[in-house]
Amino acid sequence: MKLSSAYAHALSRCAWILVFSALFLCVTAMTVQGQTFPSKPIRIVVPFPPGGSTDLLARRIGERLATVWGQPVIVENRAGAGGTVGADYVAKANPDGYTLLMGVTGSNAISAALYPKLPYNVLKDFSPISMVVSSPLVLVKNGNVKAGNLKELVVLAKAKPGHFSYGSPGNGTSMHLTGEMFELSTGIAMVHIPYRGSAGALTDLMGGQIDTMFGDFLVVMPQIQAGKIQALAVTSKKRHPMLPEVPTVSASGFPGFEALSWQGFFAPAGTSQDVIAKLSTEINNTLKSPEIQEYFGSRGFIIEGNSPSEFKSFIEAEVLKWTRIVKESGAKPD
């Protein structure tokens, strides 16, 4: 049966009214969700075992958020595969803001380049909330390496290609890939010795079994202060306040060199922007707390805190950088 043009027009108009009504209800629901959030406990997934710096950050910040919101904030450890097990869990969680990830350089930047069959997309499957902290790595050596500064180390390494070694907590870690970046930037050839964690690498460094390593501040600072190892450079753009006498790699003759270990909050993609904004605001307010500033600052962390869009842009740049390093170095995971 052929419909009259007037009747067809009326049907079309009704259809558009239904579409716009649905959109209006959706937007209204999202706004209400943002206003009432949170109304139940929040989980922060830490993709590593309890006791590490990521776990410590999540618990300290979670405690303050729970006080502000009057809702429990539960830290859940889901370790495995360099942080990608926990990250994948959050990527597939309900995007309601109640399941968050404390992501790190490895799980939310390096993994995109390192694992060809990664079960999630670091750029598409998460909504960045805020970077929490960052920290440069420290290039340290033992007393057997007769180099008083970074330039002298490079001269020695160029004179004996493949003679000097550097350790890391494992293949594909930020410490390993920072070493690969260092070789590419300086034109030297060193031998990478992977360990299962930083403790083994540090022990062998002090014992003379390896020559150098790029280490986390928390790991290497006690041994630097004890005079058991020596710091040659830090990998940030600026000198670190805990090692003001130690220059950056960039200022030591290799401009533009920067490698940071960072940690930040993510929600699953599709989470309401109102909820993301509320989470970002409260997390950043928590980071301004004198207690948080002192606690993590004294442990070598640089307190960050930024907007979701700033964090997103930062991650995009990180993915590009580490993808180039992985490709040019041929680095492989364990």
C-alpha positions in Angstrom: 0.0 0.0 0.0 1.4 3.4 -1.0 1.5 6.0 1.8 0.5 9.5 1.2 3.3 12.1 1.2 1.7 13.8 4.3 1.5 10.5 6.2 5.1 9.6 5.2 6.3 13.0 6.4 4.5 12.6 9.7 6.1 9.1 10.2 9.5 10.6 9.4 8.9 13.5 11.9 7.9 11.0 14.6 11.1 9.0 14.0 13.3 12.0 14.4 11.5 13.0 17.5 12.1 9.5 19.0 15.8 9.8 18.0 16.3 13.2 19.6 14.3 12.1 22.7 16.6 9.1 23.1 19.7 11.2 22.8 18.3 13.7 25.3 17.5 11.0 27.8 21.0 9.5 27.3 22.7 12.9 27.8 20.5 13.6 30.8 21.3 10.2 32.3 25.1 10.8 31.9 24.8 14.2 33.6 22.9 12.7 36.5 25.5 9.9 36.8 28.2 12.5 37.0 26.4 14.5 39.7 25.7 11.4 41.9 29.0 9.7 41.3 30.2 7.8 43.3 27.3 6.1 44.9 29.1 2.7 45.6 32.6 1.4 46.2 35.3 2.1 43.6 38.0 -0.4 42.7 41.5 0.6 41.7 43.2 -2.2 39.8 47.0 -2.3 40.3 48.6 -4.5 37.6 51.4 -5.6 39.9 51.8 -7.5 43.1 51.3 -5.8 46.5 54.1 -3.8 48.0 55.5 -2.0 44.9 55.5 1.7 44.2 52.3 1.4 42.0 50.5 -0.4 44.8 51.7 2.1 47.3 50.5 5.1 45.2 47.1 3.5 44.6 46.5 2.8 48.3 47.6 6.2 49.6 45.5 8.1 47.0 42.6 5.7 47.4 42.6 6.3 51.2 42.2 10.1 50.6 39.5 9.6 47.9 37.5 7.4 50.2 37.5 10.1 52.9 36.4 12.8 50.4 33.7 10.7 48.8 32.5 8.7 51.8 32.7 5.5 49.7 35.2 2.6 50.1 38.0 2.6 47.6 39.4 -0.9 47.2 42.8 -1.7 45.7 42.8 -5.0 43.7 46.1 -6.5 42.6 45.9 -8.3 39.2 49.6 -9.0 38.3 51.0 -10.6 35.2 52.7 -10.0 31.9 54.4 -6.7 32.7 51.1 -5.1 33.9 49.1 -6.1 30.8 46.9 -8.6 32.6 45.4 -6.0 34.9 45.2 -3.4 32.2 43.3 -5.8 30.0 40.9 -6.5 32.8 40.0 -2.8 33.2 39.8 -2.3 29.4 37.0 -4.8 29.3 35.3 -3.6 32.5 31.9 -1.8 32.7 32.6 1.9 31.7 30.8 3.4 34.7 33.8 4.9 36.6 33.8 2.3 39.4 36.7 0.2 38.0 39.9 2.2 37.5 43.4 1.3 36.5 46.7 2.6 37.9 48.5 2.3 34.6 52.2 2.7 34.1 54.7 3.3 31.2 54.8 -0.4 30.4 51.2 -1.3 30.5 49.9 1.8 28.8 52.6 2.9 26.3 55.5 0.4 25.8 53.2 -2.6 25.5 51.6 -1.1 22.4 54.9 -1.5 20.5 56.3 -4.6 22.3 53.4 -7.0 22.1 51.9 -7.6 18.6 49.0 -9.6 20.0 48.2 -7.3 22.9 44.5 -8.0 23.9 43.7 -4.3 24.2 44.5 -1.0 22.4 46.3 1.4 24.7 44.9 4.4 22.9 41.4 3.3 22.1 40.3 1.2 25.1 41.0 3.6 27.9 39.8 7.0 29.0 42.9 8.8 30.6 42.1 10.6 33.8 45.3 12.0 35.2 49.0 11.3 35.4 49.8 11.0 39.1 53.6 10.9 39.3 56.7 10.5 37.1 60.3 9.8 37.9 63.4 9.7 35.7 65.6 6.7 35.8 69.2 7.0 37.0 72.2 5.6 35.1 74.4 4.1 37.7 77.8 2.3 37.6 80.0 0.4 39.9 83.5 1.4 41.0 85.2 -0.9 38.4 84.0 1.3 35.6 86.6 4.1 35.3 84.3 6.9 34.0 83.8 10.0 36.0 80.9 11.2 33.9 78.6 10.1 31.1 80.9 11.4 28.2 83.8 9.3 29.6 81.6 6.2 29.7 80.5 6.7 26.1 84.2 7.1 25.1 85.1 3.9 26.9 82.2 2.0 25.4 83.0 3.1 21.9 86.6 2.0 22.3 85.4 -1.5 23.3 82.1 -2.3 21.6 80.2 -5.0 23.4 82.5 -4.9 26.4 80.3 -3.0 28.8 77.0 -4.4 30.1 73.8 -3.0 31.6 71.2 -4.8 33.6 67.5 -4.4 33.8 64.5 -6.0 35.6 63.7 -7.9 32.4 63.2 -7.7 28.6 60.7 -5.1 27.6 60.8 -3.1 30.8 61.2 0.7 30.7 64.7 0.2 32.1 65.6 -2.2 29.3 64.2 0.1 26.6 65.9 3.1 28.1 69.1 1.3 27.7 68.2 0.6 24.0 67.4 4.3 23.6 70.7 5.2 25.1 72.6 2.9 22.7 70.8 4.4 19.7 71.4 8.0 20.9 75.1 7.6 21.7 76.1 5.1 19.0 77.6 2.6 21.4 77.0 -1.1 21.7 76.5 -2.6 25.1 75.3 -6.0 26.3 71.9 -6.1 27.9 71.6 -8.5 30.9 67.9 -9.1 31.8 67.0 -10.1 35.4 63.7 -11.0 37.0 63.3 -7.8 38.9 65.6 -4.9 39.9 67.0 -6.5 43.1 69.0 -9.1 41.2 70.4 -6.5 38.8 71.4 -4.2 41.6 73.1 -7.0 43.5 75.2 -7.9 40.5 76.0 -4.3 39.7 77.4 -3.8 43.2 79.2 -7.2 42.9 80.8 -6.2 39.6 79.0 -8.8 37.5 77.5 -6.1 35.4 78.8 -2.6 34.7 75.8 -0.3 34.6 72.0 -0.1 34.8 69.2 2.4 34.5 67.4 2.1 37.9 64.4 3.5 39.6 65.1 6.2 42.3 63.5 4.0 45.0 65.8 1.1 44.1 69.1 2.8 43.6 69.1 5.9 45.9 70.0 4.0 49.1 73.1 2.5 47.4 74.1 5.8 45.8 73.9 7.5 49.3 75.9 4.6 50.8 78.6 5.1 48.1 78.3 1.6 46.8 77.4 2.7 43.3 77.8 6.0 41.4 75.2 8.0 39.5 76.3 9.3 36.1 73.1 10.9 34.8 69.3 11.1 35.1 66.9 10.6 32.2 64.6 13.6 32.7 64.8 17.0 31.0 65.7 18.6 34.3 68.0 17.6 37.1 66.3 15.8 39.9 66.0 17.6 43.3 67.3 14.6 45.2 70.4 14.4 43.0 71.0 18.1 42.1 74.7 17.5 41.3 74.0 14.8 38.7 73.4 16.1 35.2 70.8 14.9 32.7 71.6 12.7 29.8 70.3 15.5 27.5 72.7 18.0 29.0 75.6 15.6 28.8 75.9 15.8 25.1 72.7 14.0 23.9 70.0 16.7 23.4 66.4 15.6 23.6 67.0 12.4 25.5 64.2 11.7 28.0 62.8 8.6 29.5 60.3 8.7 32.4 58.8 6.1 34.5 55.2 7.3 35.1 52.0 6.2 36.6 48.4 7.4 36.2 44.7 6.7 36.4 42.6 5.3 33.6 39.0 4.3 33.2 37.6 2.0 30.5 36.8 3.8 27.2 33.2 5.0 27.0 33.1 6.2 30.6 31.0 9.4 30.9 33.0 12.6 30.5 31.2 14.0 33.6 32.5 11.1 35.6 36.0 11.4 34.1 36.1 15.1 34.9 35.0 14.5 38.5 37.6 11.7 39.0 40.3 14.0 37.5 39.4 16.9 39.7 39.4 14.9 42.9 42.6 13.0 42.1 44.4 16.2 41.3 43.1 17.8 44.5 44.5 14.8 46.4 47.9 15.3 44.8 48.0 18.8 46.1 47.8 17.5 49.7 51.0 18.4 51.6 51.0 14.9 53.1 51.0 13.3 49.6 53.5 15.8 48.3 55.9 15.1 51.1 55.4 11.4 51.2 56.1 10.7 47.5 58.4 13.6 46.9 60.8 12.3 49.5 60.8 9.0 47.6 62.0 10.5 44.4 58.6 11.0 42.6 57.7 14.1 40.8 54.1 14.9 41.6 52.2 15.5 38.3 48.5 16.0 38.1 47.0 17.0 34.7 43.8 17.1 32.7 42.4 14.1 30.8 43.2 15.8 27.5 46.8 16.6 28.6 47.3 13.1 29.8 45.9 11.7 26.5 48.3 13.8 24.5 51.2 12.7 26.6 50.4 9.0 26.2 50.1 9.4 22.4 53.6 10.9 22.3 54.9 8.1 24.6 53.5 5.4 22.3 55.1 7.0 19.3 58.5 7.3 21.0 58.6 3.8 22.4 57.3 2.3 19.1 60.3 3.9 17.4 62.7 2.6 20.0 61.3 -1.0 19.8 61.4 -0.9 16.0 64.9 0.5 15.7 66.4 -1.6 18.4 64.6 -4.9 17.6 63.8 -5.3 21.4 61.6 -8.3 22.3 59.7 -9.2 25.4 60.5 -12.2 27.5 
